[in-house]
Amino acid sequence: MKPVTLTTERLLLRPFRRSDAPAVHTACQDPDIPRWTSVPYPYTLRDAEHFTGAFSPQGWRQDTDLSFAVLTRDTDALVGAVGLVRLDRLHTPEHQAELGYWTAREQRGKGYTAEAAAAVVRWAFRDLGVERLEWRAEAGNHGSWAVARRTGFHREGTLRGELVRGGTRRDVWLGSLLPSDLPAPDAPPREPAARTPYLPYGG
């Protein structure tokens, strides 16, 4: 798939570049990110270089994992990442994808992640033909759920012991979003996201 760029009022979303590796490495030193996400720990500069220079570009080429670097439009500072895993490409023909995200510590509490997620969601439904989006997070990740809920997701339930992390099985919250769930453009904003990291399963 040809990489695309999205913009919002405050943000620029574009595919990761190898030059983003130092900023990604710095952001992922926050221990909360590997605690709640699939980001490896410890996270080295080599990990960041692989993600930005190999993994992310390959995901775009194969149309399986579409990861955006989220940047502020005024300062070009890295806010975090938002991505789609194309479940329809990997497993099923049902036009489904999974949304994931993480946010750098200093950028939390500003509504950036929900703003970026909303842009990616609308792009997925409008341009990719996605008919159902899923959101997953380890049970207890209230920050991730705050962003998902603000984006319009409905929490469907808990998958018991679905995630293995650190040799321990953990419960996972599952949510979904359909095109008909999207709030109207003039709808009042939902509650602000909590100041915790977000990223269900890499994106």
C-alpha positions as CSV (number, residue, x, y, z in Angstrom):
1,M,0.0,0.0,0.0
2,K,1.2,3.5,-0.8
3,P,1.9,5.4,2.5
4,V,-0.4,8.3,3.3
5,T,-0.3,11.4,5.5
6,L,-3.2,12.7,7.6
7,T,-3.6,16.0,9.3
8,T,-5.8,17.3,12.1
9,E,-6.2,20.7,13.6
10,R,-3.1,20.2,15.7
11,L,-1.3,17.2,14.4
12,L,0.5,15.6,11.4
13,L,0.3,11.9,11.0
14,R,2.8,10.3,8.6
15,P,4.6,7.0,8.2
16,F,7.7,6.6,10.4
17,R,11.1,7.5,9.0
18,R,14.5,6.1,10.1
19,S,15.3,9.6,11.4
20,D,12.5,9.2,14.0
21,A,14.5,6.5,15.8
22,P,16.1,8.7,18.4
23,A,12.7,10.3,19.4
24,V,11.0,6.9,19.5
25,H,13.8,5.5,21.6
26,T,13.6,8.4,24.1
27,A,9.8,8.1,24.4
28,C,10.0,4.3,25.0
29,Q,12.3,4.7,28.0
30,D,9.2,5.5,29.9
31,P,8.6,2.2,31.9
32,D,4.8,2.6,31.6
33,I,4.9,2.0,27.8
34,P,6.4,-1.5,27.9
35,R,4.3,-2.2,31.0
36,W,1.1,-1.8,29.1
37,T,2.1,-2.5,25.5
38,S,4.0,-4.9,23.2
39,V,7.1,-2.6,23.1
40,P,10.1,-4.7,24.3
41,Y,11.9,-3.9,27.5
42,P,14.6,-2.8,27.7
43,Y,14.0,-0.7,24.6
44,T,17.3,0.0,22.8
45,L,18.1,2.5,20.0
46,R,18.6,-0.6,17.8
47,D,15.0,-1.5,18.5
48,A,13.8,1.9,17.5
49,E,15.9,1.9,14.3
50,H,14.4,-1.5,13.4
51,F,10.9,-0.3,14.0
52,T,11.2,3.0,12.1
53,G,13.5,1.8,9.3
54,A,12.3,-1.8,8.7
55,F,9.2,-3.0,10.5
56,S,7.0,0.1,9.8
57,P,7.9,0.5,6.1
58,Q,7.4,-3.3,5.6
59,G,3.9,-3.0,7.2
60,W,3.0,-0.4,4.7
61,R,4.3,-2.3,1.7
62,Q,2.5,-5.4,2.7
63,D,-0.7,-3.5,3.8
64,T,-0.8,-5.4,7.1
65,D,0.5,-3.0,9.8
66,L,0.0,0.7,9.0
67,S,1.8,2.8,11.7
68,F,1.7,6.6,11.8
69,A,4.2,8.8,13.6
70,V,2.0,11.5,15.4
71,L,3.7,14.9,15.4
72,T,2.6,18.3,16.5
73,R,2.1,20.6,13.5
74,D,3.6,23.7,15.2
75,T,6.8,22.2,16.7
76,D,7.2,18.8,14.8
77,A,7.6,17.1,18.2
78,L,6.8,13.4,18.4
79,V,3.6,12.8,20.3
80,G,3.5,9.0,19.8
81,A,2.2,6.4,17.4
82,V,-1.2,5.3,16.1
83,G,-1.6,2.3,13.9
84,L,-3.9,-0.2,12.3
85,V,-3.3,-3.9,12.1
86,R,-5.2,-5.2,9.1
87,L,-6.9,-8.3,10.5
88,D,-8.5,-8.9,7.2
89,R,-5.1,-9.2,5.5
90,L,-3.7,-11.4,8.2
91,H,-6.5,-13.7,9.2
92,T,-10.0,-13.1,7.8
93,P,-11.8,-11.6,4.8
94,E,-14.2,-9.6,6.9
95,H,-12.7,-6.2,6.4
96,Q,-11.6,-5.7,10.0
97,A,-8.6,-4.0,11.6
98,E,-7.3,-3.4,15.1
99,L,-6.4,0.1,16.4
100,G,-3.3,0.6,18.6
101,Y,-1.6,3.7,20.0
102,W,1.0,4.9,22.5
103,T,1.8,8.4,23.7
104,A,5.1,10.0,24.9
105,R,4.9,10.9,28.6
106,E,5.3,14.7,28.1
107,Q,2.5,14.7,25.5
108,R,-0.2,13.1,27.6
109,G,-3.3,14.8,28.9
110,K,-3.6,17.1,25.9
111,G,-6.1,15.1,23.9
112,Y,-3.6,14.4,21.1
113,T,-4.0,10.7,21.0
114,A,-7.8,10.8,20.7
115,E,-7.5,13.4,18.0
116,A,-5.0,11.3,16.1
117,A,-7.1,8.1,16.6
118,A,-10.2,9.8,15.3
119,A,-8.4,10.7,12.1
120,V,-7.1,7.2,11.6
121,V,-10.5,5.7,12.3
122,R,-12.3,7.9,9.7
123,W,-9.6,7.2,7.2
124,A,-9.9,3.4,7.8
125,F,-13.7,3.5,7.2
126,R,-13.7,6.0,4.4
127,D,-10.6,5.0,2.3
128,L,-9.6,1.4,3.3
129,G,-13.1,-0.1,3.3
130,V,-12.7,-1.3,6.9
131,E,-16.2,-2.3,8.2
132,R,-15.3,-3.1,11.8
133,L,-12.5,-1.9,14.1
134,E,-11.3,-3.6,17.2
135,W,-9.5,-2.2,20.3
136,R,-7.8,-4.4,22.8
137,A,-5.9,-3.5,26.0
138,E,-4.8,-5.3,29.1
139,A,-7.5,-5.1,31.7
140,G,-6.8,-2.1,33.9
141,N,-5.4,0.1,31.2
142,H,-7.9,2.9,31.9
143,G,-5.9,5.4,29.8
144,S,-6.2,3.3,26.7
145,W,-9.9,2.8,27.3
146,A,-10.4,6.6,27.8
147,V,-9.0,7.2,24.4
148,A,-10.9,4.4,22.8
149,R,-14.2,5.5,24.4
150,R,-13.6,9.1,23.4
151,T,-13.1,7.8,19.8
152,G,-16.4,6.1,19.9
153,F,-15.5,2.5,20.7
154,H,-18.0,0.2,22.7
155,R,-16.4,-2.1,25.2
156,E,-17.8,-5.5,24.6
157,G,-16.3,-7.5,27.4
158,T,-13.2,-9.2,28.9
159,L,-11.2,-12.0,27.4
160,R,-10.0,-14.0,30.3
161,G,-6.3,-14.9,30.3
162,E,-6.0,-14.0,26.6
163,L,-2.7,-12.1,26.9
164,V,0.6,-13.7,28.1
165,R,3.0,-11.1,29.5
166,G,6.0,-11.8,31.7
167,G,5.0,-15.5,31.9
168,T,1.6,-14.6,33.3
169,R,-1.7,-14.8,31.7
170,R,-3.6,-11.5,31.9
171,D,-7.2,-10.5,31.1
172,V,-7.8,-8.3,28.1
173,W,-10.6,-5.7,27.5
174,L,-12.1,-5.9,24.0
175,G,-14.0,-3.1,22.2
176,S,-15.3,-2.5,18.8
177,L,-16.3,0.4,16.5
178,L,-18.5,0.4,13.5
179,P,-19.0,3.3,11.0
180,S,-22.4,3.9,12.4
181,D,-20.9,4.5,15.9
182,L,-18.9,7.6,14.8
183,P,-20.0,10.8,16.6
184,A,-21.4,13.5,14.4
185,P,-18.8,16.2,13.5
186,D,-20.6,18.8,15.6
187,A,-21.1,16.4,18.6
188,P,-19.8,17.7,22.0
189,P,-16.3,16.2,22.9
190,R,-16.2,13.2,25.1
191,E,-14.3,13.1,28.5
192,P,-10.6,13.8,28.3
193,A,-8.2,10.9,28.2
194,A,-6.5,9.8,31.4
195,R,-2.8,10.6,31.8
196,T,-1.6,7.0,31.2
197,P,0.1,5.3,28.3
198,Y,-1.7,3.7,25.5
199,L,-1.1,1.0,23.0
200,P,-2.9,-2.3,22.7
201,Y,-0.6,-4.7,21.0
202,G,1.6,-2.5,18.9
203,G,0.8,0.0,16.2
